[in-house]
């Protein structure tokens, strides 16, 4: 026995290993989202998870930048960050080829993101996120499309309006209200918005106490004030909500406490929440970010979008019994009466694979009885033995392992039997 200590089989804290069944479930969710997005004219893009650190430091969420990024200096002395989100990367890509792209852009991306968080329910250090963005159109129909698309993705998995809520606010409204009551722009206003964003995690007493520490109260101006700009922006958001109601999105409402954490938001912001008391979490989040692309220079390109992570989305689907059913096992196990039959079995498998049958070929010296047990253990529903006799007769006996029934079938009819 070696004195060298064996390596741990545990994965890095806060990340996951995906065995075939786990990955099949997640892939089915990805494909379901892709189907909806492509049907609405959205194209998929991708980028490296490595980004220049300054991309996130220019505009972003201070908590994520200072406390939650995986950042390091590479061998060339460059500061690099594993992407905690996709929107800044999207802005960089759009700015880089803005003269070549045909606007508006309807793009989406599915990939892994990294945040150094305390692992807990719904939050991991590596997660997969779907980002959906509509770039090049101003406020109005584009905002409506994005919110409706978020609802349509959930409904495509079987969710009902009662299963989730959509709450909308406006960062522009918060900014105008802050200006109207004289709350200093910059850190003071940002601190106030961050307090609002944390309200759901605080008791009412603690929230009201913290709210009184500020020199002015923008929320009161939104709720009771008469500043013309504030009133007009609030009316615009309420009109958006009413229009969504007219178009069949009955579970959307205006909520002054929706802020979203990123500093680049300029217009509407919204969140989609699970209404089940068993899983009271935010599922989707997004908004309008008309100024983000300008940090790379050039004219403003308006944009609006949203994102959702796989962890909370799967929790939602499982809470409501909507998770897709998947099976990664092959459909047919091809057994070999003897090791010499392996070549014939492989040729037989190739012909079936061309007909759409997922096959597994035995390449071990096990006897047929052990091969049948192996097929059952792997969850493969059908078994055939294929050797020189079957190759000559052009017939096989197909065994259905769930009930043990057998049926002699001509080779040309196997695909129809297995895939029906």
DODO-324312 format. One record per residue (C-alpha): residue number from 1; z, x, y. Coordinates in Angstrom, 3 decimals. Example, Ala and Ser with C-alpha at 12.3 -4.5 7.8 and 13.67 -1.06 7.14 Angstrom:
REM residues 2
{rec 1,{7.800,12.300,-4.500}},
{rec 2,{7.140,13.670,-1.060}},
***
This chain:
REM residues 420
{rec 1,{0.000,0.000,0.000}},
{rec 2,{-0.980,1.382,3.404}},
{rec 3,{1.733,2.225,5.952}},
{rec 4,{-0.557,0.985,8.708}},
{rec 5,{0.583,-2.401,10.030}},
{rec 6,{-1.914,-5.170,9.460}},
{rec 7,{-3.493,-6.713,12.548}},
{rec 8,{-2.354,-10.195,13.531}},
{rec 9,{-4.600,-13.122,12.683}},
{rec 10,{-3.387,-15.030,15.772}},
{rec 11,{-5.872,-15.517,18.598}},
{rec 12,{-5.134,-14.513,22.191}},
{rec 13,{-2.626,-16.885,23.818}},
{rec 14,{-4.253,-19.912,25.416}},
{rec 15,{-7.638,-19.661,23.691}},
{rec 16,{-9.004,-21.289,20.549}},
{rec 17,{-10.898,-20.358,17.413}},
{rec 18,{-13.454,-22.963,16.408}},
{rec 19,{-13.922,-23.301,12.668}},
{rec 20,{-17.110,-25.169,11.658}},
{rec 21,{-15.563,-28.663,11.671}},
{rec 22,{-13.913,-28.049,15.060}},
{rec 23,{-17.082,-26.657,16.589}},
{rec 24,{-19.140,-29.527,15.176}},
{rec 25,{-16.892,-32.039,16.950}},
{rec 26,{-17.112,-30.176,20.256}},
{rec 27,{-20.873,-29.679,19.881}},
{rec 28,{-21.303,-33.411,19.299}},
{rec 29,{-19.527,-34.070,22.602}},
{rec 30,{-21.763,-31.545,24.362}},
{rec 31,{-24.873,-33.147,22.889}},
{rec 32,{-23.710,-36.613,23.882}},
{rec 33,{-23.270,-35.469,27.480}},
{rec 34,{-26.618,-33.636,27.406}},
{rec 35,{-28.394,-36.770,26.238}},
{rec 36,{-27.072,-38.807,29.172}},
{rec 37,{-27.729,-36.081,31.745}},
{rec 38,{-31.272,-35.388,30.578}},
{rec 39,{-32.004,-39.121,30.603}},
{rec 40,{-31.065,-39.096,34.305}},
{rec 41,{-33.417,-36.206,35.067}},
{rec 42,{-30.855,-33.376,35.059}},
{rec 43,{-31.883,-29.920,33.824}},
{rec 44,{-29.588,-27.458,32.084}},
{rec 45,{-28.988,-23.960,33.464}},
{rec 46,{-26.692,-21.099,32.464}},
{rec 47,{-25.248,-17.875,33.882}},
{rec 48,{-23.046,-14.976,32.834}},
{rec 49,{-19.271,-15.579,32.883}},
{rec 50,{-18.878,-12.296,34.800}},
{rec 51,{-18.984,-12.624,38.584}},
{rec 52,{-18.194,-10.521,41.651}},
{rec 53,{-14.580,-11.239,42.621}},
{rec 54,{-15.451,-11.772,46.286}},
{rec 55,{-17.499,-14.829,45.319}},
{rec 56,{-14.244,-16.715,44.642}},
{rec 57,{-12.286,-15.120,47.467}},
{rec 58,{-14.731,-16.349,50.119}},
{rec 59,{-14.211,-20.046,49.442}},
{rec 60,{-12.056,-21.526,46.737}},
{rec 61,{-8.598,-22.510,45.613}},
{rec 62,{-5.937,-19.974,46.642}},
{rec 63,{-3.728,-20.719,43.630}},
{rec 64,{-6.614,-20.100,41.227}},
{rec 65,{-7.766,-16.969,43.080}},
{rec 66,{-4.333,-15.370,43.456}},
{rec 67,{-2.631,-16.476,40.265}},
{rec 68,{-5.111,-17.745,37.698}},
{rec 69,{-8.136,-15.446,37.585}},
{rec 70,{-8.872,-12.848,34.952}},
{rec 71,{-9.971,-10.060,37.299}},
{rec 72,{-10.456,-6.345,36.726}},
{rec 73,{-12.274,-3.284,38.016}},
{rec 74,{-15.234,-2.213,35.898}},
{rec 75,{-16.168,1.395,35.101}},
{rec 76,{-18.322,1.522,38.215}},
{rec 77,{-15.417,0.574,40.493}},
{rec 78,{-16.656,-2.982,41.054}},
{rec 79,{-14.183,-5.862,41.151}},
{rec 80,{-15.144,-8.419,38.529}},
{rec 81,{-13.771,-11.860,37.621}},
{rec 82,{-14.298,-14.021,34.563}},
{rec 83,{-15.516,-17.265,36.122}},
{rec 84,{-12.748,-19.847,36.621}},
{rec 85,{-15.336,-22.419,37.738}},
{rec 86,{-19.122,-22.740,38.015}},
{rec 87,{-19.829,-24.133,41.490}},
{rec 88,{-19.802,-20.782,43.373}},
{rec 89,{-22.162,-19.326,40.755}},
{rec 90,{-24.456,-22.316,41.201}},
{rec 91,{-24.423,-21.816,44.974}},
{rec 92,{-25.308,-18.132,44.517}},
{rec 93,{-28.195,-18.972,42.191}},
{rec 94,{-29.572,-21.650,44.514}},
{rec 95,{-29.286,-19.395,47.562}},
{rec 96,{-31.023,-16.579,45.702}},
{rec 97,{-34.178,-18.622,45.044}},
{rec 98,{-33.962,-21.342,47.667}},
{rec 99,{-37.566,-20.750,48.799}},
{rec 100,{-38.892,-21.117,45.245}},
{rec 101,{-36.943,-24.175,44.112}},
{rec 102,{-38.146,-27.778,44.409}},
{rec 103,{-35.347,-29.783,46.036}},
{rec 104,{-33.500,-31.955,45.305}},
{rec 105,{-32.143,-30.202,42.227}},
{rec 106,{-30.488,-32.130,39.439}},
{rec 107,{-28.782,-29.444,37.373}},
{rec 108,{-26.003,-29.235,34.824}},
{rec 109,{-24.319,-26.464,32.879}},
{rec 110,{-22.032,-26.378,29.849}},
{rec 111,{-20.074,-23.198,29.212}},
{rec 112,{-16.720,-21.486,29.013}},
{rec 113,{-14.396,-20.946,31.964}},
{rec 114,{-11.271,-18.777,32.229}},
{rec 115,{-8.007,-19.344,34.086}},
{rec 116,{-4.744,-17.492,33.559}},
{rec 117,{-2.583,-20.599,33.300}},
{rec 118,{0.538,-21.442,31.339}},
{rec 119,{-0.909,-23.021,28.183}},
{rec 120,{0.138,-26.663,27.808}},
{rec 121,{-1.330,-30.017,26.840}},
{rec 122,{-4.745,-30.311,28.449}},
{rec 123,{-4.673,-26.778,29.911}},
{rec 124,{-5.772,-23.564,28.225}},
{rec 125,{-6.775,-20.114,29.415}},
{rec 126,{-10.282,-20.528,28.083}},
{rec 127,{-11.968,-23.907,28.062}},
{rec 128,{-15.462,-25.342,28.088}},
{rec 129,{-16.579,-27.256,31.128}},
{rec 130,{-19.588,-29.378,31.981}},
{rec 131,{-20.712,-29.089,35.621}},
{rec 132,{-23.119,-31.649,37.062}},
{rec 133,{-24.665,-31.211,40.525}},
{rec 134,{-27.207,-32.907,42.788}},
{rec 135,{-28.373,-30.444,45.423}},
{rec 136,{-30.519,-31.070,48.486}},
{rec 137,{-29.672,-34.663,49.385}},
{rec 138,{-27.299,-35.881,52.137}},
{rec 139,{-24.445,-38.382,51.867}},
{rec 140,{-25.353,-41.823,50.615}},
{rec 141,{-27.414,-42.508,47.507}},
{rec 142,{-26.721,-39.060,46.085}},
{rec 143,{-22.966,-39.704,46.191}},
{rec 144,{-23.459,-43.064,44.498}},
{rec 145,{-25.628,-41.501,41.785}},
{rec 146,{-23.073,-38.814,41.012}},
{rec 147,{-20.142,-41.214,40.709}},
{rec 148,{-22.160,-43.626,38.573}},
{rec 149,{-23.292,-40.756,36.367}},
{rec 150,{-19.683,-39.738,35.726}},
{rec 151,{-18.930,-43.322,34.648}},
{rec 152,{-22.078,-43.502,32.512}},
{rec 153,{-21.121,-40.384,30.550}},
{rec 154,{-17.806,-41.958,29.573}},
{rec 155,{-19.439,-45.276,28.733}},
{rec 156,{-22.038,-43.528,26.559}},
{rec 157,{-19.198,-42.587,24.201}},
{rec 158,{-18.048,-46.215,24.049}},
{rec 159,{-15.446,-46.230,26.836}},
{rec 160,{-14.842,-49.485,28.710}},
{rec 161,{-14.080,-49.839,32.432}},
{rec 162,{-10.447,-50.562,31.568}},
{rec 163,{-10.140,-47.197,29.784}},
{rec 164,{-10.519,-45.111,32.945}},
{rec 165,{-10.236,-45.321,36.724}},
{rec 166,{-12.257,-43.656,39.489}},
{rec 167,{-10.499,-42.870,42.768}},
{rec 168,{-12.398,-41.738,45.850}},
{rec 169,{-11.336,-40.155,49.114}},
{rec 170,{-12.979,-37.973,51.774}},
{rec 171,{-12.083,-34.439,52.810}},
{rec 172,{-13.875,-35.172,56.066}},
{rec 173,{-11.514,-38.112,56.566}},
{rec 174,{-8.491,-35.869,55.988}},
{rec 175,{-9.852,-33.268,58.429}},
{rec 176,{-10.570,-35.863,61.109}},
{rec 177,{-7.125,-37.424,60.684}},
{rec 178,{-5.475,-34.001,60.937}},
{rec 179,{-7.363,-33.310,64.140}},
{rec 180,{-6.522,-36.769,65.526}},
{rec 181,{-2.763,-36.252,65.141}},
{rec 182,{-2.855,-32.653,66.328}},
{rec 183,{-1.994,-30.950,63.048}},
{rec 184,{-3.137,-27.350,63.568}},
{rec 185,{-6.300,-26.444,61.708}},
{rec 186,{-6.049,-23.710,59.114}},
{rec 187,{-2.881,-23.051,57.154}},
{rec 188,{-0.918,-26.041,58.467}},
{rec 189,{-3.586,-28.586,57.611}},
{rec 190,{-4.272,-26.893,54.285}},
{rec 191,{-0.575,-26.948,53.389}},
{rec 192,{-0.449,-30.662,54.184}},
{rec 193,{-3.483,-31.363,51.989}},
{rec 194,{-1.957,-29.315,49.183}},
{rec 195,{1.188,-31.424,49.437}},
{rec 196,{-0.873,-34.600,49.069}},
{rec 197,{-2.662,-33.073,46.092}},
{rec 198,{0.703,-32.433,44.404}},
{rec 199,{2.080,-35.922,45.021}},
{rec 200,{1.490,-37.116,41.465}},
{rec 201,{3.688,-34.288,40.182}},
{rec 202,{6.573,-35.029,42.582}},
{rec 203,{9.179,-37.733,42.894}},
{rec 204,{8.732,-40.136,45.822}},
{rec 205,{11.912,-38.794,47.427}},
{rec 206,{10.751,-35.170,47.227}},
{rec 207,{7.302,-36.065,48.515}},
{rec 208,{8.598,-38.026,51.514}},
{rec 209,{11.051,-35.240,52.324}},
{rec 210,{8.295,-32.611,52.256}},
{rec 211,{6.008,-34.862,54.284}},
{rec 212,{8.572,-35.046,57.115}},
{rec 213,{8.569,-31.250,57.455}},
{rec 214,{5.146,-31.324,59.102}},
{rec 215,{4.761,-31.765,62.857}},
{rec 216,{2.283,-34.614,62.395}},
{rec 217,{1.238,-37.039,59.657}},
{rec 218,{-2.531,-37.434,59.026}},
{rec 219,{-1.921,-39.968,56.250}},
{rec 220,{-0.251,-42.330,58.689}},
{rec 221,{-3.275,-42.032,60.973}},
{rec 222,{-5.583,-42.931,58.079}},
{rec 223,{-3.447,-45.885,57.053}},
{rec 224,{-2.474,-47.286,60.467}},
{rec 225,{-4.244,-45.351,63.240}},
{rec 226,{-7.114,-46.315,65.536}},
{rec 227,{-8.917,-43.024,66.170}},
{rec 228,{-12.614,-43.926,66.269}},
{rec 229,{-13.862,-41.028,64.118}},
{rec 230,{-11.167,-41.625,61.512}},
{rec 231,{-11.845,-45.368,61.395}},
{rec 232,{-15.597,-44.798,61.007}},
{rec 233,{-15.218,-42.266,58.200}},
{rec 234,{-12.743,-44.488,56.370}},
{rec 235,{-15.179,-47.387,56.714}},
{rec 236,{-17.967,-45.218,55.305}},
{rec 237,{-15.893,-44.405,52.218}},
{rec 238,{-14.898,-48.034,51.757}},
{rec 239,{-18.576,-49.018,52.001}},
{rec 240,{-19.368,-46.497,49.270}},
{rec 241,{-16.690,-48.070,47.053}},
{rec 242,{-18.039,-51.566,47.733}},
{rec 243,{-21.586,-50.478,46.882}},
{rec 244,{-20.402,-48.991,43.600}},
{rec 245,{-18.716,-52.308,42.800}},
{rec 246,{-22.026,-54.089,43.454}},
{rec 247,{-23.757,-51.713,41.047}},
{rec 248,{-21.386,-52.412,38.194}},
{rec 249,{-18.717,-49.744,38.631}},
{rec 250,{-15.758,-52.108,38.767}},
{rec 251,{-12.992,-49.529,38.236}},
{rec 252,{-13.542,-47.471,41.386}},
{rec 253,{-11.142,-47.570,44.351}},
{rec 254,{-10.321,-45.792,47.612}},
{rec 255,{-7.255,-43.518,47.364}},
{rec 256,{-6.014,-41.437,50.295}},
{rec 257,{-4.074,-39.148,47.939}},
{rec 258,{-7.158,-37.671,46.262}},
{rec 259,{-7.735,-34.222,47.767}},
{rec 260,{-9.094,-31.827,45.106}},
{rec 261,{-7.980,-28.230,45.282}},
{rec 262,{-11.060,-26.315,46.362}},
{rec 263,{-11.549,-25.498,50.039}},
{rec 264,{-15.334,-25.836,49.883}},
{rec 265,{-15.321,-29.656,49.733}},
{rec 266,{-16.727,-31.231,52.908}},
{rec 267,{-17.199,-34.942,52.169}},
{rec 268,{-16.243,-37.363,49.423}},
{rec 269,{-13.898,-36.174,46.700}},
{rec 270,{-13.148,-38.158,43.570}},
{rec 271,{-11.255,-38.055,40.296}},
{rec 272,{-11.641,-39.956,37.040}},
{rec 273,{-8.404,-40.654,35.180}},
{rec 274,{-7.490,-41.942,31.747}},
{rec 275,{-5.628,-45.240,32.143}},
{rec 276,{-3.853,-44.961,28.787}},
{rec 277,{-0.107,-44.242,29.175}},
{rec 278,{-0.469,-41.960,26.156}},
{rec 279,{-2.822,-39.625,28.043}},
{rec 280,{-2.351,-40.017,31.830}},
{rec 281,{-4.583,-37.125,32.820}},
{rec 282,{-7.469,-36.402,35.159}},
{rec 283,{-10.713,-36.250,33.185}},
{rec 284,{-13.389,-35.570,35.807}},
{rec 285,{-13.186,-34.220,39.334}},
{rec 286,{-15.731,-33.504,42.024}},
{rec 287,{-17.065,-34.140,45.471}},
{rec 288,{-19.461,-33.071,48.202}},
{rec 289,{-19.751,-29.415,49.251}},
{rec 290,{-22.450,-29.176,51.933}},
{rec 291,{-21.501,-25.747,53.280}},
{rec 292,{-21.008,-23.630,50.161}},
{rec 293,{-24.531,-22.228,49.943}},
{rec 294,{-24.367,-21.034,53.582}},
{rec 295,{-21.916,-18.264,52.658}},
{rec 296,{-24.999,-16.454,51.339}},
{rec 297,{-26.839,-17.021,54.630}},
{rec 298,{-29.570,-19.442,55.645}},
{rec 299,{-29.546,-23.127,56.474}},
{rec 300,{-27.138,-25.663,55.018}},
{rec 301,{-28.141,-27.221,51.704}},
{rec 302,{-26.190,-30.440,51.048}},
{rec 303,{-24.739,-30.838,47.560}},
{rec 304,{-22.486,-33.102,45.533}},
{rec 305,{-21.250,-32.835,41.966}},
{rec 306,{-18.458,-33.090,39.430}},
{rec 307,{-17.105,-31.317,36.368}},
{rec 308,{-15.073,-32.119,33.273}},
{rec 309,{-13.346,-29.910,30.736}},
{rec 310,{-13.599,-30.249,26.982}},
{rec 311,{-9.839,-30.305,26.323}},
{rec 312,{-8.978,-33.337,28.450}},
{rec 313,{-12.243,-35.072,27.552}},
{rec 314,{-11.587,-34.742,23.818}},
{rec 315,{-8.013,-35.942,24.373}},
{rec 316,{-9.461,-39.018,26.079}},
{rec 317,{-11.930,-39.704,23.269}},
{rec 318,{-9.275,-39.305,20.584}},
{rec 319,{-6.740,-41.428,22.492}},
{rec 320,{-9.253,-44.283,22.591}},
{rec 321,{-10.655,-43.650,19.075}},
{rec 322,{-14.042,-42.692,20.501}},
{rec 323,{-14.389,-39.130,19.187}},
{rec 324,{-17.761,-38.625,17.447}},
{rec 325,{-17.715,-38.420,13.664}},
{rec 326,{-19.222,-35.181,12.385}},
{rec 327,{-19.921,-33.512,9.064}},
{rec 328,{-20.978,-29.876,8.890}},
{rec 329,{-21.342,-29.688,5.116}},
{rec 330,{-24.777,-29.281,3.469}},
{rec 331,{-26.145,-32.403,1.801}},
{rec 332,{-27.088,-30.883,-1.534}},
{rec 333,{-25.554,-28.169,-3.700}},
{rec 334,{-28.168,-26.481,-5.909}},
{rec 335,{-26.475,-25.086,-8.976}},
{rec 336,{-27.939,-22.418,-11.244}},
{rec 337,{-27.592,-22.651,-15.055}},
{rec 338,{-27.736,-18.842,-15.182}},
{rec 339,{-27.868,-15.983,-12.638}},
{rec 340,{-31.540,-15.459,-13.559}},
{rec 341,{-32.318,-18.897,-12.078}},
{rec 342,{-31.309,-17.854,-8.542}},
{rec 343,{-34.870,-17.029,-7.444}},
{rec 344,{-36.229,-20.382,-8.690}},
{rec 345,{-33.309,-22.190,-6.981}},
{rec 346,{-34.015,-20.462,-3.677}},
{rec 347,{-37.684,-21.469,-3.842}},
{rec 348,{-36.639,-25.029,-4.658}},
{rec 349,{-34.210,-25.015,-1.726}},
{rec 350,{-36.904,-23.788,0.666}},
{rec 351,{-39.144,-26.734,-0.213}},
{rec 352,{-36.278,-29.187,0.314}},
{rec 353,{-35.271,-27.585,3.616}},
{rec 354,{-38.810,-28.169,4.878}},
{rec 355,{-38.241,-31.854,4.103}},
{rec 356,{-35.062,-31.911,6.188}},
{rec 357,{-32.460,-31.551,3.409}},
{rec 358,{-29.521,-29.250,4.182}},
{rec 359,{-29.000,-27.206,1.037}},
{rec 360,{-26.472,-24.785,-0.404}},
{rec 361,{-27.649,-22.508,-3.244}},
{rec 362,{-25.221,-21.002,-5.746}},
{rec 363,{-25.647,-17.234,-6.028}},
{rec 364,{-22.555,-16.539,-8.143}},
{rec 365,{-22.237,-16.164,-11.950}},
{rec 366,{-19.951,-19.216,-12.152}},
{rec 367,{-20.601,-21.813,-14.836}},
{rec 368,{-22.004,-25.218,-13.858}},
{rec 369,{-18.584,-26.864,-14.171}},
{rec 370,{-17.074,-24.453,-11.661}},
{rec 371,{-20.099,-24.882,-9.417}},
{rec 372,{-19.523,-28.645,-9.330}},
{rec 373,{-15.896,-28.035,-8.384}},
{rec 374,{-17.086,-25.655,-5.676}},
{rec 375,{-19.432,-28.316,-4.291}},
{rec 376,{-16.599,-30.865,-4.157}},
{rec 377,{-14.307,-28.414,-2.392}},
{rec 378,{-16.979,-27.788,0.235}},
{rec 379,{-17.462,-31.514,0.826}},
{rec 380,{-21.094,-31.476,-0.327}},
{rec 381,{-21.971,-34.994,-1.553}},
{rec 382,{-24.771,-34.253,-4.054}},
{rec 383,{-25.241,-31.687,-6.847}},
{rec 384,{-28.268,-30.707,-8.925}},
{rec 385,{-28.696,-27.906,-11.435}},
{rec 386,{-32.035,-26.141,-11.116}},
{rec 387,{-33.392,-23.667,-13.637}},
{rec 388,{-36.467,-23.012,-15.750}},
{rec 389,{-36.264,-26.407,-17.475}},
{rec 390,{-36.208,-28.321,-14.163}},
{rec 391,{-38.960,-26.145,-12.725}},
{rec 392,{-41.141,-27.011,-15.733}},
{rec 393,{-40.393,-30.762,-15.881}},
{rec 394,{-40.471,-31.268,-12.094}},
{rec 395,{-37.391,-33.461,-12.479}},
{rec 396,{-33.677,-32.987,-11.806}},
{rec 397,{-30.481,-34.913,-12.450}},
{rec 398,{-28.812,-35.702,-9.115}},
{rec 399,{-25.048,-36.089,-9.334}},
{rec 400,{-23.202,-37.997,-6.601}},
{rec 401,{-19.837,-36.281,-6.476}},
{rec 402,{-17.896,-39.110,-4.835}},
{rec 403,{-18.183,-41.338,-7.915}},
{rec 404,{-19.702,-39.092,-10.592}},
{rec 405,{-22.871,-41.161,-11.054}},
{rec 406,{-26.053,-39.339,-12.058}},
{rec 407,{-29.714,-40.187,-11.653}},
{rec 408,{-32.843,-38.455,-12.896}},
{rec 409,{-35.230,-38.041,-10.006}},
{rec 410,{-38.675,-36.506,-9.601}},
{rec 411,{-38.483,-33.453,-7.386}},
{rec 412,{-40.746,-35.059,-4.799}},
{rec 413,{-38.280,-37.964,-4.457}},
{rec 414,{-35.108,-35.949,-3.874}},
{rec 415,{-35.373,-35.715,-0.085}},
{rec 416,{-35.696,-39.498,0.227}},
{rec 417,{-32.645,-40.051,-2.001}},
{rec 418,{-30.437,-37.473,-0.269}},
{rec 419,{-31.263,-38.339,3.333}},
{rec 420,{-31.396,-42.146,3.119}},
***
